[in-house]
Amino acid sequence: MFADTAKVFVKAGSGGRGAVSFRHEKFVDKGGPDGGNGGRGGNVVFRADENTNTLADFRYNPRLIAEDGGAGTKRNKHGRNGKDLVVKVPVGTIVMNKKNEATAVLADLSESGIEQIIATGGEGGFGNAHFKSSTRQTPTVAELGEKGEELELELELKLVADVGLVGLPNAGKSTFLSVVSNARPLIADYAFTTLTPNLGVVNVDEGGFLVADIPGLIEGAAEGRGLGIDFLRHVERTSIVLHLIDVLSDDIAKDYKVIREEIKKYSKDLAAKPEIIALTKTDAVDDELMAMQESELKKVAKKTPIFAISSSAGKGLKPLLRKLLSEVELAKERVDKKDSSADVDDEALPTITLNQKQLGESWTVGKRKNKFIVSGEKIEKFARKTDFDNWQGVERLRDIMKKLGISHELERQGAAPESTIEIANKQFFFYEQEQ
């Protein structure tokens, strides 16, 4: 079964917790701390696979969960790292994270073999051996492992092709694709024969290109009529639109305008792509009718190139394919020039930004009702890994807040010892109350 959309839940593995342990050996009166660190949680990785061609499997298995890291143990043994979960998806898959109407594209896997970490595993917590120092010989504090990322994602497959075929049902798209390429789509003499997109490789002279065929469009497709509008995403990536029109049409100008209007309603970018028209089934008409139909079409298609072909008779195919190859190569050159000019512009514009260390250590303090809310990448990470059931762990978090200047800012904003502080959804008092 073909499917080009899916919703999935992904969860990276959580890190293992660090261990609190002390050496217990014969003839060693007071052994030092030897609690090992927890292992890292596994990542969720998406990989574009040329042998995968549908998202259907995710409809039956929508939960993708990587392995947790193992806990640390005594004798400084670190917990094992969780295995990454590598998820194979079709080439052309877009991974999106939708939150509150906004959509963030996490990955566009447009080439075979590309990998992208979609959800990052949590770091393992330090064991108590990590906290030993000259002034702290017997630490009883260890960190919790950090939770792995959890995301609800939408997957969308857009076939990666150079030329996209569009047209009304039964315009001859599938026949054309079967004759000029290695594709073998279903062909029959009725509308809506094509129910799923098809890809075919076309070889021309010393070159070649990839063609995508989608189900035929009908008037009102943008409002949900017919099948093709659901698959127009598969020609969005193409460089050229090849518009096939049946030469035997009773109103050839109207047929052309119907498809163009539906494409414009769907996407202005798609409508702006270079277009070539192919009049199909021309072996069934004489020269006089052919000239009349072509004249009518030119009134609405203006300067768009028009080719007359018969796929079944092999008529007029070579000139059309050569023109398509030429346009594909020109489109690739334009992309290369655009990329190179963008690189030059980037180098020419100096920017002043915070480095990664500065960004990681930045923080903010705000107040909501009776709580002080502390936000920031580094301090939130420490809070998530703090065991709040261990008083030494909480004291360590307070020490870190002092070093980063957070405690001073809290006092400046009026925080008292009994004030509630919230970091990464964890709550605690600013200072412990003296009994």
Residue pairs with C-beta under 8 A, 6 or more apart in sequence:
1 54
1 56
2 53
2 54
2 56
2 196
2 197
3 54
3 55
3 56
3 58
3 59
3 157
4 54
4 55
4 156
4 157
4 158
4 197
4 231
4 233
4 234
5 55
5 154
5 155
5 156
5 157
6 55
6 56
6 58
6 59
6 62
6 154
6 155
7 58
7 62
7 152
7 153
7 154
7 155
8 58
8 62
8 63
8 64
8 152
8 153
8 155
9 62
9 63
9 64
9 150
9 151
9 152
9 153
10 44
10 64
10 65
10 118
10 119
10 149
10 150
10 151
10 153
11 44
11 63
11 64
11 65
11 66
11 119
11 148
11 149
11 150
11 151
12 41
12 42
12 43
12 44
12 66
12 119
12 120
12 121
12 122
12 148
12 149
12 150
13 40
13 41
13 42
13 43
13 65
13 66
13 67
13 68
13 69
13 82
13 83
13 121
13 122
13 148
14 41
14 68
14 69
14 121
14 122
14 145
14 146
14 147
14 148
15 38
15 39
15 40
15 41
15 68
15 69
15 121
15 122
15 123
15 124
15 125
15 145
15 146
15 147
15 148
16 38
16 39
16 41
16 68
16 69
16 70
16 71
16 72
16 79
16 124
16 125
16 145
17 38
17 71
17 72
17 124
17 125
17 142
17 143
17 144
17 145
17 387
18 35
18 36
18 37
18 38
18 71
18 72
18 124
18 125
18 126
18 127
18 128
18 130
18 142
18 143
18 144
18 145
19 35
19 36
19 38
19 71
19 72
19 73
19 74
19 127
19 128
19 142
20 33
20 35
20 127
20 128
20 140
20 141
20 142
21 33
21 34
21 35
21 36
21 73
21 74
21 75
21 127
21 128
21 129
22 31
22 32
22 33
22 34
22 138
23 31
23 32
23 33
23 34
23 75
24 31
25 31
30 138
32 129
32 132
32 137
32 138
33 127
33 128
33 129
33 131
33 132
33 138
33 139
34 74
34 75
34 76
34 127
34 129
35 72
35 73
35 74
35 76
35 127
35 128
35 129
35 142
36 72
36 73
36 74
36 75
36 76
36 77
36 78
36 79
36 127
36 129
37 72
37 78
37 79
37 124
37 125
37 126
37 127
37 130
38 69
38 70
38 71
38 72
38 78
38 79
38 124
38 125
38 127
38 143
38 145
39 69
39 70
39 71
39 72
39 78
39 79
39 80
39 81
39 82
39 124
40 69
40 81
40 82
40 121
40 122
40 123
40 124
41 66
41 67
41 68
41 69
41 81
41 82
41 121
41 122
41 123
41 124
41 145
41 146
41 147
41 148
42 66
42 67
42 68
42 69
42 81
42 82
42 83
42 84
42 85
42 121
42 148
43 66
43 84
43 85
43 117
43 118
43 119
43 120
43 121
44 64
44 65
44 66
44 84
44 85
44 87
44 117
44 118
44 119
44 149
45 84
45 85
45 86
45 87
45 115
45 116
45 117
45 118
46 87
46 89
46 93
46 95
46 107
46 109
46 115
46 116
46 118
47 86
47 87
47 88
47 89
47 109
47 113
47 114
47 115
48 89
48 90
48 91
48 92
48 93
48 109
48 110
48 111
48 112
48 113
48 114
48 115
49 88
49 89
49 90
49 91
49 112
50 91
50 112
51 88
52 88
52 89
52 90
52 91
53 90
54 90
54 157
55 89
55 90
55 93
55 155
55 157
58 155
64 85
64 87
65 85
66 82
66 83
66 84
66 85
66 119
66 121
66 148
67 82
67 83
67 85
68 82
68 145
68 148
69 79
69 80
69 81
69 82
69 121
69 122
69 124
69 145
70 79
70 80
70 81
70 82
71 79
71 145
72 78
72 79
72 124
72 125
72 127
72 142
73 79
76 127
76 129
78 124
78 127
79 124
81 124
82 121
84 121
86 115
87 118
89 95
89 109
89 155
89 157
90 157
91 109
91 110
91 111
91 112
91 160
92 109
92 110
92 157
92 158
92 159
92 160
92 237
93 107
93 109
93 155
93 156
93 157
93 158
94 105
94 107
94 108
94 109
94 155
94 156
94 157
94 158
95 105
95 106
95 107
95 108
95 109
95 116
95 118
95 153
95 155
96 103
96 104
96 105
96 106
96 153
96 154
96 155
96 156
97 103
97 104
97 106
97 151
97 152
97 153
97 154
98 104
98 152
98 154
106 116
106 118
106 153
107 116
107 118
109 116
110 160
110 237
111 160
118 151
118 153
119 148
119 149
119 150
119 151
120 148
120 149
121 148
121 149
122 145
122 146
122 147
122 148
122 149
123 145
123 146
123 381
123 385
124 145
124 146
125 142
125 143
125 144
125 145
125 146
125 385
126 142
126 143
126 385
127 142
128 139
128 140
128 141
128 142
131 139
131 141
131 142
131 396
132 139
139 392
140 390
140 392
141 387
141 390
141 392
141 393
141 396
142 387
142 390
142 393
143 385
143 386
143 387
143 393
144 384
144 385
144 386
144 387
145 385
146 381
146 384
146 385
147 384
156 233
157 233
157 234
158 233
158 234
158 236
158 237
159 197
159 199
159 212
159 234
159 235
159 237
160 210
160 237
161 199
161 209
161 210
161 211
161 212
161 234
161 235
161 237
161 238
162 209
162 210
162 211
162 238
162 239
162 240
162 324
162 328
162 331
163 202
163 209
163 210
163 211
163 212
163 238
163 239
163 240
163 241
163 242
163 324
163 328
164 211
164 212
164 214
164 234
164 235
164 238
164 240
164 241
164 242
165 173
165 176
165 177
165 211
165 212
165 213
165 214
165 235
165 242
165 244
166 173
166 214
166 217
166 228
166 235
166 241
166 242
166 243
166 244
166 259
166 263
167 173
167 216
167 217
167 243
167 244
167 245
167 246
167 259
168 216
168 217
168 218
168 245
168 246
168 255
168 258
168 259
169 191
169 192
169 193
169 215
169 216
169 217
169 218
169 226
170 189
170 190
170 191
170 193
170 216
170 246
171 216
171 244
171 245
171 246
171 280
172 244
172 246
172 280
172 281
172 311
173 194
173 213
173 214
173 216
173 244
174 185
174 186
174 187
174 193
174 194
174 198
174 213
175 187
175 280
175 311
175 312
176 213
176 244
176 278
176 280
176 309
176 311
177 183
177 185
177 198
177 200
177 211
177 213
178 184
178 185
178 187
178 200
178 311
179 311
179 312
179 314
179 317
180 200
180 202
180 211
180 311
180 317
180 321
181 200
181 201
181 202
181 211
182 200
182 201
183 198
183 199
183 200
183 201
183 211
183 213
185 193
185 194
185 198
185 213
186 193
186 194
186 195
187 193
191 216
192 215
192 216
192 226
192 227
194 213
194 214
194 215
194 216
195 215
195 227
196 215
196 231
197 212
197 213
197 214
197 215
197 231
197 234
198 212
198 213
199 210
199 211
199 212
199 213
200 210
200 211
200 213
201 208
201 209
201 210
201 211
202 208
202 209
202 210
202 211
202 321
202 324
204 318
204 321
204 322
204 324
204 325
205 322
205 325
207 325
207 329
208 325
209 324
209 325
209 328
211 242
212 234
212 235
212 238
214 228
214 231
214 232
214 234
214 235
215 226
215 227
215 228
215 230
215 231
216 226
216 227
216 228
217 226
217 228
217 229
217 232
217 258
217 259
217 262
217 263
218 225
218 226
218 228
218 258
219 225
219 258
219 261
219 262
220 226
221 228
221 229
221 262
221 266
222 229
222 262
222 265
222 266
229 262
229 266
232 263
232 266
232 267
232 270
235 241
235 270
236 267
236 269
236 270
238 273
239 273
239 274
239 327
239 328
239 331
239 332
240 273
240 274
240 275
240 276
240 324
240 327
240 328
240 331
241 263
241 270
241 273
241 274
241 275
241 276
242 275
242 276
242 277
242 278
242 324
243 256
243 259
243 260
243 275
243 276
243 277
243 278
243 304
244 277
244 278
244 280
245 252
245 255
245 256
245 277
245 278
245 279
245 280
245 297
246 255
246 279
246 280
246 281
247 279
247 280
247 281
247 282
247 284
247 285
247 289
247 290
247 293
247 308
248 281
248 284
248 285
249 255
249 293
252 293
252 296
252 297
253 296
253 297
253 299
253 300
256 277
256 297
256 300
256 301
257 300
260 271
263 270
263 271
264 271
274 327
274 331
275 304
276 304
276 305
276 307
276 320
276 323
276 324
276 327
277 297
277 301
277 304
277 305
277 306
277 307
278 306
278 307
278 308
278 309
278 320
279 290
279 293
279 294
279 297
279 306
279 307
279 308
279 309
280 309
280 310
280 311
281 310
281 312
282 290
282 308
282 309
282 310
282 315
282 316
283 310
283 312
283 313
283 315
284 310
285 293
290 308
294 306
294 308
297 306
298 306
305 323
307 316
307 319
307 320
307 323
308 315
308 316
309 315
309 316
309 317
309 320
310 316
311 317
354 362
359 377
360 377
360 378
361 376
361 377
361 378
361 404
362 376
362 377
363 374
363 375
363 376
363 378
363 379
363 404
363 406
364 374
364 375
364 376
365 372
365 373
365 374
365 375
365 406
365 409
365 410
365 413
366 372
366 373
366 375
367 373
367 413
370 419
370 420
371 419
371 420
371 421
371 422
371 427
372 410
372 413
372 415
372 419
372 420
372 421
372 422
372 430
373 422
373 423
374 380
374 401
374 406
374 410
374 421
374 422
374 423
375 423
378 404
379 400
379 401
379 404
379 406
379 423
380 423
380 424
381 424
382 397
382 400
383 397
383 423
383 424
383 426
384 424
384 426
386 393
386 394
386 396
386 397
386 426
387 393
388 394
388 426
388 428
391 432
394 428
394 432
395 432
397 423
397 428
398 407
398 431
401 407
401 410
402 408
407 430
410 419
410 421
410 430
415 421
415 430
416 430
417 429
417 430
417 431
417 432
417 433
418 429
418 430
418 433
419 429
419 430
420 427
420 428
420 429
420 430
421 427
421 428
421 429
421 430
